[in-house]
Amino acid sequence: MTEINYMTQGKVEMPRLNEPVVLDWIVAVAATLNQKVGCLTYVFCDDEYILETNRQFLGHDYYTDIITFDYTNSRHIAGDVVISLDTVRSNAEGLGVDYKTELMRVIIHGVLHLCGINDKGPGERELMEQHENKALSILPENVFLAD
């Protein structure tokens, strides 16, 4: 069964996502990699929460935009995806891209990790970016609810 849950931690507001549209998009992207989606939980948080998560679970003492906890089994991808909206916003500004586009890039980045795409080794970052760009190319326009 496919299920996507959303929650917040820290001083952030829940992004106004059109959740059924996001679910269909994630399922479609995973299918391009011959994967099925099980249960995903997105935790949108602030920088302090992700820093503490990074320290506690990975032993890293730095801010990041995303941490993916992989619970995938042989039949379905599954995991917790922790996303710092503070870092997504500052990355978008630094890259000169729209915040909403950057948020969707990070959302799918976690899914791609769960599908087995890595980004730490030689040539892997470029491959990840290719998959992110392909996923964004099929992103529906109505992925965000109207303000």
Secondary structure, 3 states (H helix, E strand, C coil): CCEEEEEEECCCCCCCECHHHHHHHHHHHHHHCCCCEEEEEEEEECHHHHHHHHHHHHCCCCCCCEEEEECCCCCCEEEEEEEEHHHHHHHHHHHCCCHHHHHHHHHHHHHHHHCCCCCCCCCHHHHHHHHHHHHHHCCCHHHECCC
